[in-house]
Amino acid sequence: MKMVESSEEEDDFPSMESVTPQSKIDTIYQSKTEKGIRKICFELLDLKDAVENLCSNTLTKYSAFLRLSDEVVEMKHELNELQKHISSQGILVQDLMGGVCRELEEWSQISGDIQEVQDSLQTCEINDIVYTGVENQRMQFLDHIDVLLAEHKIEEAIEAIDAEERSYPELKVSGEVSAADASFKSALLESKTMLENQLIEISQQPSVGILELKMVLSGLLKLGKGPLAHQIFLKSYGSRLQRSIEDFLALCPCYPETYSATLSNLVFSMISLTTKESGLMFGDNPVYSNKIVQWAEWEIESLVRLVKENAPPSDTASALRAASVCVQASLHHCSTLESQGLKLSKLLLVLLQPYVEEVLELNFRRARRVVLDLVGSDESIHLSPRFASPLSTFATSSDTMLVDCGMRFVFVVKEIVEQLTHLVILHFGGNILMRIAQLFDKYVDFLIKALAGPSEDDNLTELKEPLALLLTAFTIAEELLPMVISRIWNVLYESKEAGIAVADNILPAGNNSLDPKDWRRQLQHSLDKLRDHFCRQYVLSFIYSRDGETRLGGQIYLDGKGEDLIWNSDPLPSLPFQALFGKLQQLAAVAGDILLGREKIQKVLLARLTETVVMWLSDEQEFWGVLEHDSAPLRPVGLQQLILDMHFTVEIARFAGYPSRHVHKIASDIIARAIKAFSTRGIDPQSALPEDEWFVETAKGAINRLLMGVSGSDTSEIDDEHIIMDDEVISDSDVSPSSLSSVDTDESFASARMEELDSPVYTDSES
């Protein structure tokens, strides 16, 4: 039973002998890992040995390389020594050959004639020896030059080549040479080209200094490259100038009025320095002098372009100041350069003139806008009492704007003149004065548009405004403007007295010379235009009614009552001329207050009014069409009345002390035409007309009666207020006839009508 139990237990649990122990497993796998590690270690040891061998070989080879380098240096040194030795031996051989030749020559002279064949052989042998020595010497020279080039000893190389060419002048001569000489010459040229390239490379270095540049230029001159040297010279100085300008341009906005003078100083200082250095280095060669002039002209063109590009806006006073300062500084420098043989003033003026003209034009355009108040009234205007006081006295409640316009005119002209320098006035003064006269004419045109025509029922207040406006313009033209521009006239006068020549062949006529009389005549023409416009409006309001019907028509001389004026005890002029007399008295009273102290202006104005009436009557075709028509009922009394009216008009001028010569002439023409018209209708002037003295005395008597205030139906339209006019007499010569008759034909009063007296329309004068 025990045995059975034992077997059953063994079946259920296997024997322990079939299981592999852990120690055996560890032994098996541990042995394999150790083998792998040992194998890797052996391989690493082998790799280490290989690396050590490689490093050892590299050190060995590097040491060998260093030894080889040292040997090369030593060989090079020995080679140089050998070349020197060979050179000295060559010189010795050459000396020996020279001595042999001299001995042979002496021996030939002593021994007499020798056979020609032997002489020829000996000569050939000697020539071969000499030729071989010269060739060796040249080879040594070329090798020496190569060594100098390799060591960048440029100056030594140039000196050696220069000495060689002095020793052998044939090397510089172009022409046929021997094969040996041609080969040497070619090699020498190649060396010179290499030297030239090295010199050019040095000159192109940004950091090249003055001494290095001079060395380069001197070397190129010795190599016979003068034009190239001068080109590099100009390019170098131009680059220096460009750098100086670039450094300054960043500061231009800080100096809007004086930057142009600084640019001018930079440019002309460099031109002066370049000219001096060129003379010292290259001499007075005309070719180089012409190159300097061309370069200077190019730099001046660049200067003008820079001034334009960096200037303030051209329509500002700062731009005008900058242009003036540029002209002043540049012309001053040009006069200094003339001592160095450079005459650049004409070129400078040619280049600057368009720019100055442009700035002047735009400044005067701005002046027109300021004067005409087109830029707004907020612009500050500061006039000294010397200029403002004469104008402010004319300001009234309604014409302050127009007086302010006059102040603006004086201010802007004064501002422009203050920007001008002496030389700008000298060269452009005439042009500036012409522009000022044109600006004044524009100002007068503006006043003409603003000048309202008088109405039929003018009162004293309404008359004061246009008279104050007239006096404002006269005050500016005759008092203030001469003070403002006196500086311009002084400069022009002084230059004329000193005989300073201005470039007449450059600037257009009128730019640098202007007759003061012609200029004042232009101002006077503008004043006449303003005065005549006032007279024209005033007279037309007198001649035409509000309905546009004329009060002074030919019909008034057809409706005369009675047979003859002679039988009338106290004949008077016709009603329109009585009204004219009253109008003139009224205007004289107002003018006496407004134009106080300016009696001459007052009398010229009233004389022009009187003249305007007879001018209108002389040219009015409708008036003469009535009298000269075939159906007109002409009577002697009408002719007598017309002649009395003309004498009355002349006596008004004489009585008041107006210049009356031109009025008398026009009145005489009207009388002659009227007599002709009546004569054609069968009326005999001799029997119908009394003596001239009768008309004169009657006209004078009529003036006295009107001054005493005659009442009645004949004078009902005359103003009740009669003011005796100033009896101060001025001669006709005070104002020439031309000044009393400046109205052009196309602006005559004959074609005027009442509708022209409407309110003026203000327009932009720029358009």
ROMIPA-804667 format. One line per field, with one value per residue (C-alpha): chain; x, y, z. Coordinates in steps of 0.02 Angstrom, whole numbers, always signed. Example, Ala and Ser with C-alpha at 12.3 -4.5 7.8 and 13.67 -1.06 7.14 Angstrom:
residues 2
cadena <- [A, A]
east <- [+615, +684]
north <- [-225, -53]
up <- [+390, +357]
//
This chain:
residues 767
cadena <- [A, A, A, A, A, A, A, A, A, A, A, A, A, A, A, A, A, A, A, A, A, A, A, A, A, A, A, A, A, A, A, A, A, A, A, A, A, A, A, A, A, A, A, A, A, A, A, A, A, A, A, A, A, A, A, A, A, A, A, A, A, A, A, A, A, A, A, A, A, A, A, A, A, A, A, A, A, A, A, A, A, A, A, A, A, A, A, A, A, A, A, A, A, A, A, A, A, A, A, A, A, A, A, A, A, A, A, A, A, A, A, A, A, A, A, A, A, A, A, A, A, A, A, A, A, A, A, A, A, A, A, A, A, A, A, A, A, A, A, A, A, A, A, A, A, A, A, A, A, A, A, A, A, A, A, A, A, A, A, A, A, A, A, A, A, A, A, A, A, A, A, A, A, A, A, A, A, A, A, A, A, A, A, A, A, A, A, A, A, A, A, A, A, A, A, A, A, A, A, A, A, A, A, A, A, A, A, A, A, A, A, A, A, A, A, A, A, A, A, A, A, A, A, A, A, A, A, A, A, A, A, A, A, A, A, A, A, A, A, A, A, A, A, A, A, A, A, A, A, A, A, A, A, A, A, A, A, A, A, A, A, A, A, A, A, A, A, A, A, A, A, A, A, A, A, A, A, A, A, A, A, A, A, A, A, A, A, A, A, A, A, A, A, A, A, A, A, A, A, A, A, A, A, A, A, A, A, A, A, A, A, A, A, A, A, A, A, A, A, A, A, A, A, A, A, A, A, A, A, A, A, A, A, A, A, A, A, A, A, A, A, A, A, A, A, A, A, A, A, A, A, A, A, A, A, A, A, A, A, A, A, A, A, A, A, A, A, A, A, A, A, A, A, A, A, A, A, A, A, A, A, A, A, A, A, A, A, A, A, A, A, A, A, A, A, A, A, A, A, A, A, A, A, A, A, A, A, A, A, A, A, A, A, A, A, A, A, A, A, A, A, A, A, A, A, A, A, A, A, A, A, A, A, A, A, A, A, A, A, A, A, A, A, A, A, A, A, A, A, A, A, A, A, A, A, A, A, A, A, A, A, A, A, A, A, A, A, A, A, A, A, A, A, A, A, A, A, A, A, A, A, A, A, A, A, A, A, A, A, A, A, A, A, A, A, A, A, A, A, A, A, A, A, A, A, A, A, A, A, A, A, A, A, A, A, A, A, A, A, A, A, A, A, A, A, A, A, A, A, A, A, A, A, A, A, A, A, A, A, A, A, A, A, A, A, A, A, A, A, A, A, A, A, A, A, A, A, A, A, A, A, A, A, A, A, A, A, A, A, A, A, A, A, A, A, A, A, A, A, A, A, A, A, A, A, A, A, A, A, A, A, A, A, A, A, A, A, A, A, A, A, A, A, A, A, A, A, A, A, A, A, A, A, A, A, A, A, A, A, A, A, A, A, A, A, A, A, A, A, A, A, A, A, A, A, A, A, A, A, A, A, A, A, A, A, A, A, A, A, A, A, A, A, A, A, A, A, A, A, A, A, A, A, A, A, A, A, A, A, A, A, A, A, A, A, A, A, A, A, A, A, A, A, A, A, A, A, A, A, A, A, A, A, A, A, A, A, A, A, A, A, A, A, A, A, A, A, A, A, A, A, A, A, A, A, A, A, A, A, A, A, A, A, A, A, A, A, A, A, A, A, A, A, A, A, A, A, A, A, A, A, A, A, A, A, A, A, A, A, A, A, A, A, A, A, A, A, A, A, A, A, A, A, A, A, A, A]
east <- [+0, +140, +218, +57, +36, +209, +186, +25, +109, +248, +122, +31, +193, +338, +512, +623, +763, +676, +681, +838, +915, +931, +1116, +1135, +1033, +1139, +1299, +1244, +1187, +1323, +1457, +1380, +1371, +1549, +1608, +1519, +1589, +1763, +1745, +1689, +1833, +1958, +1883, +1892, +2073, +2111, +2022, +2120, +2284, +2229, +2185, +2351, +2443, +2345, +2382, +2564, +2568, +2481, +2605, +2746, +2679, +2642, +2819, +2881, +2771, +2843, +3019, +2976, +2906, +3064, +3166, +3061, +3092, +3276, +3276, +3189, +3319, +3458, +3375, +3374, +3557, +3593, +3504, +3606, +3763, +3717, +3679, +3848, +3931, +3839, +3900, +4077, +4061, +3997, +4144, +4263, +4186, +4202, +4384, +4414, +4336, +4444, +4601, +4555, +4530, +4698, +4780, +4699, +4768, +4943, +4954, +4877, +4758, +4703, +4618, +4434, +4375, +4463, +4401, +4225, +4233, +4303, +4175, +4032, +4097, +4113, +3939, +3868, +3952, +3891, +3715, +3709, +3763, +3633, +3497, +3545, +3547, +3372, +3308, +3376, +3293, +3125, +3145, +3186, +3030, +2926, +2995, +2952, +2776, +2754, +2809, +2698, +2849, +2765, +2872, +3034, +2966, +2917, +3086, +3174, +3069, +3093, +3282, +3283, +3186, +3302, +3451, +3371, +3268, +3226, +3106, +2990, +2998, +2866, +2935, +3022, +3150, +3248, +3166, +3259, +3216, +3034, +3023, +3097, +2987, +2832, +2880, +2915, +2744, +2663, +2750, +2695, +2515, +2523, +2589, +2450, +2318, +2390, +2391, +2210, +2161, +2241, +2151, +1983, +2002, +1871, +1998, +2134, +2217, +2288, +2468, +2423, +2324, +2470, +2585, +2463, +2452, +2640, +2665, +2541, +2626, +2795, +2715, +2656, +2472, +2440, +2258, +2214, +2298, +2200, +2038, +2070, +2119, +1953, +1853, +1935, +1904, +1727, +1696, +1762, +1644, +1498, +1529, +1535, +1371, +1286, +1338, +1264, +1103, +1032, +1043, +962, +788, +867, +932, +795, +866, +1055, +1078, +1108, +1256, +1333, +1312, +1390, +1537, +1565, +1561, +1665, +1792, +1821, +1833, +1964, +2063, +2053, +2115, +2265, +2312, +2294, +2413, +2541, +2533, +2495, +2561, +2481, +2440, +2290, +2215, +2207, +2148, +2001, +1959, +1956, +1837, +1722, +1722, +1687, +1541, +1469, +1483, +1398, +1254, +1242, +1244, +1097, +1001, +1033, +979, +814, +783, +813, +733, +576, +417, +456, +311, +379, +490, +613, +636, +669, +795, +881, +893, +960, +1091, +1143, +1168, +1263, +1380, +1408, +1447, +1566, +1658, +1661, +1746, +1877, +1906, +1941, +2113, +2145, +2094, +1917, +1778, +1615, +1503, +1412, +1378, +1316, +1195, +1131, +1096, +1025, +920, +775, +769, +773, +640, +531, +546, +511, +360, +284, +321, +233, +87, +78, +89, -61, -161, -111, -149, -318, -358, -386, -290, -398, -381, -299, -123, -25, +35, +156, +195, +296, +206, +311, +213, +48, +7, -15, -141, -236, -292, -402, -495, -682, -817, -853, -687, -576, -554, -489, -368, -312, -283, -164, -72, -56, +18, +151, +186, +211, +319, +425, +440, +501, +627, +700, +746, +853, +1043, +1154, +1205, +1028, +971, +1117, +1074, +885, +835, +754, +650, +594, +543, +441, +351, +316, +240, +134, +79, +28, -73, -162, -196, -270, -379, -444, -484, -574, -685, -719, -751, -939, -1007, -1090, -1279, -1387, -1416, -1239, -1211, -1048, -1022, -1040, -917, -784, -763, -708, -599, -514, -486, -407, -294, -242, -179, -92, -10, +57, +125, +199, +254, +262, +319, +471, +524, +505, +604, +733, +861, +841, +862, +1014, +1103, +1064, +1116, +1278, +1323, +1289, +1396, +1536, +1529, +1497, +1465, +1320, +1310, +1201, +1232, +1157, +1008, +862, +841, +761, +826, +972, +929, +774, +745, +667, +561, +489, +452, +365, +270, +200, +140, +66, -26, -105, -154, -227, -328, -401, -435, -513, -625, -688, -715, -801, -924, -953, -984, -1095, -1204, -1218, -1255, -1377, -1530, -1579, -1688, -1538, -1597, -1469, -1482, -1352, -1422, -1422, -1608, -1575, -1501, -1653, -1784, -1713, -1841, -1817, -1722, -1554, -1459, -1382, -1544, -1560, -1503, -1429, -1404, -1354, -1278, -1395, -1461, -1340, -1191, -1264, -1284, -1103, -1048, -1141, -1071, -895, -920, -988, -844, -718, -784, -768, -598, -538, -565, -504, -358, -300, -122, -130, -205, -118, -200, -367, -355, -296, -444, -572, -490, -505, -690, -715, -614, -714, -875, -810, -725, -890, -979, -845, -859, -1044, -1115, -1295, -1273, -1202, -1325, -1466, -1379, -1314, -1473, -1552, -1720, -1655, -1735, -1575, -1586, -1452, -1501, -1456, -1282, -1259, -1311, -1191, -1045, -1090, -1091, -917, -849, -933, -844, -676, -706, -750, -577, -493, -592, -550, -367, -378, -260, -373, -269, -335, -513, -496, -434, -576, -704, -634, -652, -833, -872, -792, -894, -1055, -1024, -996, -1158, -1259, -1174, -1228, -1408, -1394, -1353, -1217, -1099, -1038, -1210, -1277, -1132, -1066, -883, -787, -766, -954, -956, -810, -886, -1057, -982, -889, -1048, -1144, -1016, -1035, -1224, -1221, -1100, -1219, -1359, -1477, -1652, -1782, -1840, -1681, -1576, -1697, -1590, -1435, -1387, -1442, -1277, -1146, -972, -844, -698, -520, -454, -276, -208, -91, -26, -67, +114, +94, +5, +40, -103, -50, -85, -261, -305, -242, -409, -388, -504, -586, -624, -696, -844, -944, -1001, -1039, -1216, -1300, -1305, -1116, -1137, -1206, -1119, -953, -933, -781, -684, -524, -388, -283, -411]
north <- [+0, +112, +80, +119, +282, +330, +303, +400, +548, +544, +543, +690, +793, +776, +741, +895, +826, +885, +1075, +1182, +1266, +1457, +1446, +1352, +1481, +1622, +1530, +1505, +1686, +1768, +1682, +1746, +1929, +1928, +1864, +2005, +2136, +2068, +2072, +2254, +2299, +2221, +2316, +2480, +2448, +2416, +2579, +2672, +2608, +2660, +2838, +2855, +2799, +2926, +3069, +3021, +3021, +3192, +3270, +3197, +3263, +3435, +3444, +3397, +3532, +3663, +3607, +3616, +3792, +3848, +3771, +3864, +4029, +3991, +3942, +4105, +4201, +4105, +4136, +4323, +4314, +4214, +4343, +4481, +4379, +4346, +4530, +4579, +4447, +4511, +4686, +4617, +4523, +4678, +4778, +4641, +4640, +4827, +4813, +4676, +4781, +4929, +4819, +4744, +4916, +4972, +4813, +4839, +5014, +4953, +4796, +4874, +4791, +4615, +4497, +4540, +4364, +4358, +4531, +4482, +4324, +4413, +4553, +4429, +4338, +4499, +4558, +4393, +4411, +4591, +4547, +4403, +4516, +4650, +4520, +4446, +4617, +4655, +4490, +4531, +4702, +4626, +4499, +4639, +4734, +4577, +4559, +4742, +4719, +4561, +4654, +4807, +4921, +5034, +5188, +5089, +5001, +5166, +5242, +5090, +5095, +5282, +5263, +5123, +5228, +5375, +5261, +5191, +5331, +5217, +5123, +5274, +5303, +5219, +5137, +4984, +4908, +4748, +4587, +4587, +4767, +4737, +4591, +4692, +4841, +4732, +4657, +4830, +4892, +4745, +4789, +4970, +4912, +4812, +4964, +5071, +4948, +4946, +5136, +5144, +5016, +5122, +5279, +5190, +5147, +5242, +5283, +5348, +5504, +5659, +5598, +5428, +5514, +5626, +5473, +5388, +5541, +5567, +5385, +5395, +5551, +5462, +5318, +5439, +5430, +5615, +5620, +5471, +5551, +5713, +5617, +5527, +5694, +5777, +5624, +5621, +5806, +5789, +5645, +5748, +5889, +5769, +5700, +5876, +5921, +5762, +5799, +5974, +5930, +5851, +6022, +6121, +6130, +6216, +6360, +6399, +6569, +6543, +6363, +6417, +6525, +6377, +6265, +6400, +6414, +6226, +6216, +6368, +6335, +6162, +6234, +6358, +6222, +6104, +6239, +6278, +6094, +6059, +6200, +6138, +5957, +5967, +6138, +6260, +6134, +6203, +6029, +6012, +6193, +6159, +6003, +6107, +6232, +6093, +6012, +6179, +6214, +6043, +6074, +6244, +6163, +6037, +6182, +6269, +6106, +6074, +6251, +6224, +6051, +6105, +6278, +6327, +6344, +6466, +6582, +6624, +6766, +6635, +6565, +6739, +6770, +6603, +6641, +6816, +6752, +6618, +6748, +6863, +6728, +6642, +6800, +6854, +6688, +6702, +6871, +6792, +6647, +6767, +6795, +6609, +6620, +6552, +6663, +6584, +6735, +6727, +6542, +6566, +6702, +6597, +6453, +6557, +6677, +6553, +6507, +6688, +6734, +6591, +6641, +6823, +6777, +6667, +6795, +6931, +6813, +6790, +6979, +7000, +6878, +6970, +7141, +7090, +7003, +6836, +6740, +6800, +6943, +6842, +6867, +6979, +7143, +7249, +7420, +7551, +7716, +7794, +7693, +7660, +7836, +7917, +7782, +7765, +7947, +7904, +7761, +7788, +7674, +7602, +7599, +7522, +7366, +7467, +7565, +7399, +7341, +7488, +7443, +7265, +7329, +7431, +7289, +7153, +7263, +7312, +7128, +7081, +7223, +7179, +7004, +7069, +7077, +7205, +7096, +7034, +7215, +7253, +7112, +7097, +7269, +7328, +7171, +7189, +7370, +7322, +7189, +7316, +7433, +7290, +7247, +7428, +7422, +7265, +7357, +7502, +7382, +7313, +7489, +7526, +7374, +7427, +7609, +7637, +7769, +7923, +7933, +8078, +8135, +8124, +8195, +8247, +8082, +7978, +8089, +8071, +7883, +7883, +8036, +7952, +7800, +7906, +7992, +7823, +7768, +7936, +7930, +7755, +7798, +7968, +7951, +7776, +7674, +7786, +7763, +7574, +7553, +7690, +7554, +7480, +7648, +7688, +7527, +7550, +7732, +7697, +7557, +7670, +7809, +7687, +7613, +7436, +7328, +7209, +7057, +7139, +6998, +6872, +6954, +7012, +7196, +7284, +7163, +7269, +7445, +7551, +7735, +7810, +7924, +7776, +7686, +7837, +7859, +7684, +7725, +7888, +7793, +7681, +7832, +7916, +7760, +7763, +7950, +7941, +7799, +7904, +8054, +7946, +7876, +8046, +8132, +7994, +8008, +8192, +8170, +8023, +8008, +7851, +7802, +7809, +7965, +8099, +8270, +8338, +8299, +8396, +8430, +8567, +8674, +8652, +8713, +8885, +9025, +9198, +9261, +9300, +9286, +9455, +9542, +9444, +9552, +9412, +9257, +9099, +8933, +8788, +8692, +8542, +8659, +8755, +8587, +8545, +8705, +8657, +8480, +8546, +8665, +8525, +8410, +8549, +8574, +8389, +8376, +8526, +8425, +8256, +8319, +8448, +8497, +8416, +8557, +8506, +8334, +8417, +8538, +8404, +8295, +8436, +8489, +8311, +8311, +8469, +8399, +8237, +8329, +8415, +8254, +8161, +8300, +8299, +8112, +8078, +8030, +8035, +8217, +8267, +8158, +8271, +8433, +8374, +8289, +8369, +8388, +8473, +8644, +8741, +8922, +9051, +9054, +8869, +8901, +9048, +8942, +8802, +8923, +9007, +8836, +8799, +8968, +8942, +8774, +8852, +8996, +8873, +8797, +8966, +9034, +8888, +8885, +8718, +8678, +8734, +8723, +8553, +8600, +8757, +8655, +8528, +8667, +8758, +8599, +8579, +8761, +8740, +8583, +8666, +8819, +8703, +8608, +8770, +8843, +8696, +8740, +8918, +9008, +9138, +9135, +9310, +9386, +9266, +9269, +9413, +9441, +9315, +9444, +9447, +9259, +9272, +9414, +9332, +9168, +9261, +9354, +9191, +9118, +9269, +9257, +9071, +9098, +9226, +9097, +9144, +9072, +9042, +8914, +8924, +8865, +8751, +8599, +8680, +8629, +8762, +8749, +8846, +8847, +8967, +8869, +8906, +9043, +8983, +8983, +8853, +8866, +8747, +8692, +8610, +8465, +8426, +8395, +8217, +8187, +8258, +8149, +7974, +7891, +7775, +7782, +7617, +7684, +7851, +7929, +7942, +7762, +7759, +7736, +7742, +7554, +7556, +7636, +7479, +7406, +7326, +7139, +7076, +6942, +6847, +6942, +6785, +6709]
up <- [+0, +38, -129, -220, -130, -172, -357, -362, -282, -410, -552, -483, -456, -581, -521, -476, -585, -748, -698, -751, -604, -596, -572, -735, -827, -755, -802, -982, -1018, -917, -1019, -1182, -1120, -1061, -1227, -1318, -1202, -1220, -1409, -1408, -1293, -1411, -1556, -1460, -1417, -1600, -1647, -1516, -1588, -1762, -1704, -1614, -1770, -1875, -1756, -1753, -1944, -1952, -1830, -1928, -2093, -2018, -1952, -2123, -2199, -2082, -2122, -2306, -2285, -2198, -2337, -2467, -2378, -2370, -2553, -2597, -2500, -2584, -2752, -2719, -2669, -2824, -2932, -2853, -2882, -3062, -3085, -3016, -3123, -3275, -3240, -3220, -3384, -3470, -3403, -3461, -3634, -3642, -3594, -3722, -3858, -3813, -3812, -3981, -4051, -3986, -4051, -4221, -4230, -4183, -4289, -4444, -4560, -4518, -4634, -4659, -4622, -4457, -4411, -4456, -4352, -4203, -4217, -4224, -4074, -3975, -4027, -3973, -3806, -3786, -3842, -3722, -3580, -3621, -3634, -3467, -3391, -3456, -3393, -3223, -3230, -3272, -3133, -3014, -3068, -3041, -2866, -2827, -2895, -2792, -2637, -2683, -2683, -2811, -2792, -2809, -2963, -3044, -3007, -3081, -3240, -3256, -3238, -3368, -3493, -3465, -3498, -3656, -3738, -3885, -3771, -3770, -3957, -4064, -4220, -4285, -4167, -4162, -4107, -3941, -3905, -3953, -3832, -3691, -3732, -3729, -3562, -3494, -3552, -3467, -3305, -3323, -3350, -3190, -3099, -3173, -3114, -2939, -2933, -2993, -2863, -2726, -2786, -2777, -2594, -2490, -2356, -2472, -2402, -2483, -2474, -2548, -2686, -2729, -2734, -2855, -2966, -2966, -3013, -3156, -3220, -3220, -3313, -3446, -3397, -3371, -3435, -3326, -3177, -3203, -3220, -3056, -2979, -3027, -2977, -2806, -2771, -2836, -2716, -2572, -2619, -2634, -2460, -2388, -2474, -2415, -2237, -2249, -2341, -2184, -2102, -2245, -2165, -2014, -2122, -2251, -2298, -2286, -2339, -2519, -2465, -2373, -2526, -2632, -2512, -2516, -2706, -2748, -2611, -2684, -2859, -2799, -2708, -2856, -2974, -2863, -2838, -3023, -3064, -2939, -2995, -3181, -3227, -3348, -3481, -3580, -3592, -3404, -3383, -3500, -3401, -3241, -3322, -3382, -3211, -3125, -3243, -3205, -3017, -3035, -3129, -2987, -2861, -2945, -2951, -2765, -2720, -2813, -2739, -2559, -2567, -2473, -2578, -2719, -2678, -2505, -2447, -2381, -2556, -2625, -2487, -2520, -2707, -2672, -2550, -2675, -2812, -2695, -2628, -2795, -2893, -2755, -2769, -2959, -2948, -2833, -2953, -3097, -3021, -3049, -3231, -3210, -3279, -3224, -3191, -3358, -3342, -3164, -3216, -3361, -3242, -3099, -3202, -3235, -3051, -2992, -3121, -3062, -2878, -2921, -3025, -2889, -2754, -2854, -2884, -2696, -2679, -2794, -2688, -2529, -2601, -2668, -2503, -2588, -2453, -2310, -2190, -2052, -2121, -2005, -2080, -1981, -2054, -1965, -1928, -2064, -2193, -2104, -2045, -2217, -2264, -2102, -2112, -2261, -2178, -2153, -2091, -2263, -2353, -2219, -2326, -2473, -2364, -2290, -2469, -2492, -2333, -2395, -2557, -2466, -2346, -2477, -2589, -2439, -2390, -2565, -2575, -2405, -2467, -2609, -2598, -2682, -2830, -2858, -2872, -2986, -3108, -3087, -3019, -3180, -3191, -3010, -3036, -3189, -3086, -2948, -3077, -3144, -2967, -2940, -3101, -3037, -2875, -2972, -3072, -2908, -2849, -3012, -2988, -2809, -2852, -2850, -2966, -2892, -2893, -2947, -2769, -2705, -2534, -2456, -2364, -2521, -2614, -2479, -2505, -2687, -2659, -2511, -2620, -2757, -2632, -2560, -2730, -2761, -2589, -2620, -2793, -2752, -2571, -2500, -2650, -2685, -2503, -2515, -2675, -2644, -2604, -2778, -2863, -2757, -2805, -2990, -2986, -2893, -3014, -3161, -3087, -3048, -3223, -3163, -3315, -3305, -3418, -3551, -3673, -3552, -3469, -3576, -3610, -3463, -3333, -3279, -3335, -3323, -3349, -3191, -3299, -3393, -3231, -3155, -3317, -3296, -3121, -3184, -3321, -3188, -3084, -3238, -3272, -3096, -3100, -3274, -3219, -3075, -3190, -3318, -3192, -3113, -3279, -3344, -3188, -3228, -3413, -3400, -3290, -3196, -3343, -3461, -3551, -3586, -3510, -3630, -3802, -3963, -3941, -3811, -3950, -4061, -3937, -3902, -3879, -3947, -4094, -4017, -3854, -3883, -3841, -3678, -3534, -3431, -3539, -3448, -3508, -3537, -3387, -3400, -3393, -3247, -3160, -3205, -3120, -2962, -2965, -2980, -2834, -2728, -2772, -2743, -2567, -2525, -2610, -2510, -2350, -2411, -2515, -2390, -2428, -2600, -2700, -2859, -2858, -2821, -2966, -3087, -3039, -3062, -3224, -3286, -3243, -3344, -3487, -3482, -3518, -3674, -3730, -3717, -3812, -3946, -3980, -3948, -4117, -4057, -4005, -4172, -4266, -4203, -4251, -4418, -4478, -4631, -4545, -4388, -4360, -4333, -4277, -4239, -4055, -4041, -4112, -3995, -3845, -3892, -3911, -3745, -3659, -3726, -3670, -3502, -3481, -3524, -3403, -3264, -3283, -3289, -3143, -3031, -3084, -3175, -3317, -3461, -3618, -3670, -3624, -3731, -3879, -3872, -3847, -4000, -4103, -4047, -4092, -4264, -4298, -4240, -4350, -4498, -4461, -4449, -4604, -4710, -4662, -4725, -4563, -4587, -4437, -4473, -4452, -4320, -4198, -4095, -4059, -3954, -3818, -3793, -3759, -3640, -3541, -3540, -3475, -3337, -3290, -3284, -3164, -3049, -3052, -3014, -2872, -2796, -2800, -2940, -2921, -3051, -3174, -3274, -3127, -3038, -3064, -2993, -2818, -2693, -2601, -2697, -2625, -2696, -2767, -2718, -2831, -2821, -2998, -3068, -3243, -3383, -3382, -3212, -3292, -3472, -3593, -3609, -3426, -3449, -3596, -3561, -3604, -3751, -3901, -3859, -3684, -3744, -3656, -3816, -3808, -3621, -3555, -3387, -3372, -3351, -3181, -3100, -2950, -2997, -2997, -2900, -2991, -2958, -3046, -3060, -3178]
//
